[in-house]
Amino acid sequence: IALLGISKLRCLADLLASSIDAVDDDALDDHVLRGVARADMTSSLLNDTDLVRCGVTAALLSVVDRIYDAPLGDLLGELPMSDATSRAVLHGGGRVGEALDIVRACERNDRALLESLAPGRSDEIMSLHAQVVERTRQVHTPSDADVDEQRSESPELA
């Protein structure tokens, strides 16, 4: 919440809530996790700049087209955001866009592209990406105790 700000978080929540019934739950989980991992990784890449908030926002928004199966430009056009964030998500523009391109290259394991985007740092960045993905999975995978607790609270799941 601190990285996004309450107004951006509300806009994202409104977008998700307005059409949540049209989204497959499993696909939603996968895409949201990808967005969270992208946000974490982008935040790490932009850590020494004042662009972290913009980067986190751009990373989270970079998956909404897959969630809604709609053109990203159309979806982003409905949200109040800076031109820099929109350019970063749509065209890889600016420092935030470069960070997103690095994250996407890691997701595809495209070492040649990664080396061109971050010369001499591809091994370091791939390692960071692996850590971020693992951390995201750990945080968002319910433990057996969590599942048992949910079952006890919801009789229909038992």
DAHUCOR-V347866 format. One record per run of one state. SS is the DSSP state (A for helix, B for strand, O for the rest). FROM is the first residue (numbers start at 1). TO is the last residue. If there is no record, write none. Layout:
ss: <SS/SS>
from: <FROM/FROM>
to: <TO/TO>
This chain:
ss: <O/A/O/A/O/A/O/A/O/A/O/A/O/A/O/A/O/A/O/A/O/A/O/A/O>
from: <1/6/19/20/23/25/46/52/62/64/69/72/78/83/92/94/108/111/118/122/141/144/154/155/158>
to: <5/18/19/22/24/45/51/61/63/68/71/77/82/91/93/107/110/117/121/140/143/153/154/157/158>
